[in-house]
Structures are given as structure tokens and as C-alpha cells.
Amino acid sequence: MSKEATLYSPVIKDERGIVSVVFAKDHPGYDDPEYQRHRAGIAEAALRYVPGQPVPDVVYTEEEHATWRLVNAELAEKHRRHACREFLAGKERLALPDDRLPQLGEASAAINEATGFRFSPAAGLVEVRDFYGSLADRRFQATQYIRHFSMPRFSPEPDMIHEVVGHGSHLSAQRLADLYELFGKAVRRLRSKEAVGMVSSVFWFAMEYGLVREDGDIKACGASLLSSCAELERFQEADIRPLDVASMAGQGYLVEQYQPVLFCADSFAHMEEFLSTFLITVSDADPLATT
């Protein structure tokens, strides 16, 4: 969850060391003090976490398990129609439970066995270099909270559904996991804000919202698309363009609504080659030299 990719409810710690989460007035949890306390407890545990330690479990409510069951079932049906093969293979390997919210630690163990990646908990917003740097170490910083039960099909910020269904399935597929590591290594060696921003934009349009052609059809590959019940039914209404680094970097992206512009590879192998070439050769001196 990078700062560039999403909006967050800020996590704050006051002078007494008390952790809280600040919700905007239009957030579905704004008038729910119990949800706010629950989110603050999850955030506090994440702030205490030290990489390499076991991921702390979260005691989820029955409402939260019900939200998972509802959304997971809807996504499963939409994935059969709209997801690319590489994502489906990773999802099958990850084998998330249908009847309850998984723990981040158990999802992490399955991912680690599949590709060597692992999850670690994040309280909220993660600074860009910190987020991508962890990918270079095959570690993905993920939230452990789930969206408010009053709006099960929408979340104003990335939650466990987005993290474990979307990114977890990616990270369980070797070819996708290797691309995440390349993104991390690229940002780790870059120094200029412009170059890092370009890499982050390409990540958004490829790993979060990317499309690929399979057998004449356009399939979803991005983690954000594949964790959104509504947008999966409407992504083909977007202005779909061929992969191009300059266009991706200049497009800008929206986090509050459906993406008006998406980018599509001719195949998964084409996307893999395109991203690998860009990430290996992108430089501070001339970020667009590969295009």
C-alpha cells in the first residue's frame, strides 16, 4: 500500500502514546465508535510490529466475517469471467478460506511457500520508498482491517479484501511476484523523485489496474480491479490503450472513482517483457529512455 496509490484514514499517536485513526466525514465508519476503536487496535499492533516476527492475529467480528463471505463469493464469480489466467493460478495456490476472514499471517505463510514473498502488517499509509523497498526484499506491507459492514461492496481505502485477494493472489504466482520484486529493486536504486514517481505510475496502471489480452478477450490482471466487485463489471467501458511508459506516467490516476483510462498488454508475456525492460533500464538521468 504505497502513498502514491491510495487515500488513507490517517493513523495518529498522541503525546500519551494513544493510537487512533482519523476518519473523514464521508467515511462509512465516521459515526461508528466501535469500528473506530477496532481499527485503532489493529493499527497499534501494526505500529509495534518488527519485520521478521510472527504477524499478529486480529480478532474479527462476525459482521466482518459476513462482509468477507459476501464479497469473496461475488468476486469468485466475477473472477471466473474476467480474471487473467496468471491471477487465477495464484489465487488457486493461495486457497483463501470462503467462510471467514483469513489472518494475514496464514495468507503470508501460503504466499511464502509459493514464491518466497511474505506479508507484514501496515498501520496505514506507507511512505513510497519504504513500500517499494520492502518489495525488493520480497515483503509486502499490507493492512489487516476490513471495510465497514454498511458498505461491503466498496472501500474508500485498501483493506484486507484488496490486500489478500488482489495482491495476495499476485504474490502467489511466481511470474507476478518476480515483477513486484523488480519494482522494488528499481525504486531502491533510483534517487530522483521524477524517476520514482514514474515507476509508481507504471505500477498503478500495470499491477493495480493492468489488463491483458487472452484468446481474443480483454482480461483483468491488476489487483485493484480484481478486488472490486463493481469495477470488474465496467472496466471495458474505459478508454483502453496500449502499454506505453510515457502515457502511463503522464496520465495521472484517480483513487475515488473508476479509472477512465486503462492500459492493456497484448498478452501476459508481453506485459512481463514490457515491465521487465522498463524496470531494469529506467534511470535517474533519463527515466523515459526506454520508451
Solvent accessible surface area in square Angstrom, and as a share of the most:
residue,aa,sasa,rsa
1,M,9,0.04
2,S,2,0.01
3,K,114,0.48
4,E,76,0.34
5,A,6,0.05
6,T,28,0.17
7,L,94,0.47
8,Y,31,0.12
9,S,9,0.06
10,P,74,0.47
11,V,40,0.23
12,I,87,0.44
13,K,122,0.52
14,D,45,0.23
15,E,164,0.73
16,R,177,0.65
17,G,34,0.32
18,I,88,0.45
19,V,11,0.06
20,S,43,0.27
21,V,14,0.08
22,V,71,0.41
23,F,14,0.06
24,A,63,0.49
25,K,165,0.70
26,D,127,0.66
27,H,16,0.07
28,P,30,0.19
29,G,0,0.00
30,Y,86,0.33
31,D,125,0.65
32,D,29,0.15
33,P,78,0.49
34,E,104,0.47
35,Y,18,0.07
36,Q,53,0.23
37,R,148,0.54
38,H,40,0.18
39,R,8,0.03
40,A,15,0.11
41,G,40,0.38
42,I,11,0.06
43,A,3,0.02
44,E,67,0.30
45,A,23,0.18
46,A,9,0.07
47,L,88,0.44
48,R,159,0.58
49,Y,33,0.13
50,V,81,0.46
51,P,76,0.48
52,G,70,0.67
53,Q,94,0.42
54,P,123,0.77
55,V,24,0.14
56,P,44,0.28
57,D,105,0.55
58,V,14,0.08
59,V,137,0.79
60,Y,17,0.06
61,T,61,0.35
62,E,111,0.50
63,E,88,0.39
64,E,11,0.05
65,H,37,0.16
66,A,43,0.34
67,T,6,0.03
68,W,0,0.00
69,R,89,0.32
70,L,70,0.35
71,V,0,0.00
72,N,13,0.07
73,A,64,0.50
74,E,44,0.20
75,L,1,0.00
76,A,28,0.22
77,E,69,0.31
78,K,27,0.11
79,H,1,0.01
80,R,167,0.61
81,R,107,0.39
82,H,28,0.12
83,A,5,0.04
84,C,0,0.00
85,R,140,0.51
86,E,33,0.15
87,F,0,0.00
88,L,60,0.30
89,A,41,0.32
90,G,0,0.00
91,K,43,0.18
92,E,140,0.63
93,R,126,0.46
94,L,8,0.04
95,A,77,0.60
96,L,28,0.14
97,P,29,0.18
98,D,105,0.54
99,D,92,0.48
100,R,94,0.34
101,L,2,0.01
102,P,0,0.00
103,Q,38,0.17
104,L,0,0.00
105,G,22,0.21
106,E,69,0.31
107,A,2,0.02
108,S,11,0.07
109,A,65,0.50
110,A,33,0.25
111,I,0,0.00
112,N,70,0.36
113,E,159,0.71
114,A,31,0.24
115,T,14,0.08
116,G,33,0.32
117,F,0,0.00
118,R,83,0.30
119,F,3,0.01
120,S,1,0.01
121,P,9,0.06
122,A,9,0.07
123,A,15,0.12
124,G,7,0.06
125,L,95,0.47
126,V,10,0.06
127,E,93,0.42
128,V,16,0.09
129,R,87,0.32
130,D,70,0.36
131,F,2,0.01
132,Y,1,0.00
133,G,10,0.10
134,S,3,0.02
135,L,0,0.00
136,A,11,0.09
137,D,68,0.35
138,R,42,0.15
139,R,35,0.13
140,F,0,0.00
141,Q,18,0.08
142,A,0,0.00
143,T,0,0.00
144,Q,2,0.01
145,Y,8,0.03
146,I,0,0.00
147,R,18,0.06
148,H,11,0.05
149,F,90,0.38
150,S,65,0.42
151,M,77,0.34
152,P,24,0.15
153,R,122,0.45
154,F,96,0.40
155,S,24,0.15
156,P,46,0.29
157,E,11,0.05
158,P,11,0.07
159,D,0,0.00
160,M,0,0.00
161,I,1,0.01
162,H,19,0.09
163,E,0,0.00
164,V,0,0.00
165,V,1,0.01
166,G,0,0.00
167,H,2,0.01
168,G,0,0.00
169,S,0,0.00
170,H,1,0.00
171,L,0,0.00
172,S,0,0.00
173,A,1,0.01
174,Q,83,0.37
175,R,97,0.36
176,L,0,0.00
177,A,0,0.00
178,D,58,0.30
179,L,3,0.02
180,Y,0,0.00
181,E,33,0.15
182,L,45,0.23
183,F,0,0.00
184,G,0,0.00
185,K,102,0.43
186,A,1,0.01
187,V,1,0.00
188,R,118,0.43
189,R,107,0.39
190,L,1,0.01
191,R,172,0.63
192,S,35,0.23
193,K,184,0.78
194,E,117,0.52
195,A,0,0.00
196,V,11,0.07
197,G,30,0.29
198,M,14,0.06
199,V,0,0.00
200,S,4,0.02
201,S,17,0.11
202,V,0,0.00
203,F,3,0.01
204,W,8,0.03
205,F,3,0.01
206,A,1,0.01
207,M,1,0.00
208,E,9,0.04
209,Y,20,0.07
210,G,1,0.01
211,L,1,0.00
212,V,0,0.00
213,R,108,0.39
214,E,17,0.08
215,D,124,0.64
216,G,71,0.68
217,D,79,0.41
218,I,29,0.15
219,K,38,0.16
220,A,0,0.00
221,C,1,0.00
222,G,0,0.00
223,A,0,0.00
224,S,15,0.10
225,L,0,0.00
226,L,0,0.00
227,S,8,0.05
228,S,30,0.19
229,C,6,0.04
230,A,44,0.34
231,E,9,0.04
232,L,0,0.00
233,E,79,0.35
234,R,119,0.43
235,F,5,0.02
236,Q,101,0.45
237,E,127,0.57
238,A,21,0.16
239,D,68,0.35
240,I,46,0.23
241,R,89,0.32
242,P,105,0.66
243,L,22,0.11
244,D,52,0.27
245,V,2,0.01
246,A,44,0.34
247,S,45,0.29
248,M,0,0.00
249,A,33,0.26
250,G,68,0.65
251,Q,58,0.26
252,G,42,0.40
253,Y,53,0.20
254,L,64,0.32
255,V,50,0.29
256,E,113,0.51
257,Q,114,0.51
258,Y,84,0.32
259,Q,8,0.04
260,P,70,0.44
261,V,11,0.06
262,L,1,0.01
263,F,1,0.00
264,C,8,0.05
265,A,0,0.00
266,D,96,0.50
267,S,41,0.27
268,F,19,0.08
269,A,57,0.44
270,H,62,0.28
271,M,2,0.01
272,E,42,0.19
273,E,118,0.53
274,F,39,0.16
275,L,0,0.00
276,S,28,0.18
277,T,69,0.40
278,F,2,0.01
279,L,3,0.01
280,I,112,0.57
281,T,69,0.40
282,V,1,0.00
283,S,38,0.24
284,D,52,0.27
285,A,103,0.80
286,D,74,0.38
287,P,10,0.06
288,L,73,0.36
289,A,69,0.54
290,T,48,0.28
291,T,86,0.50
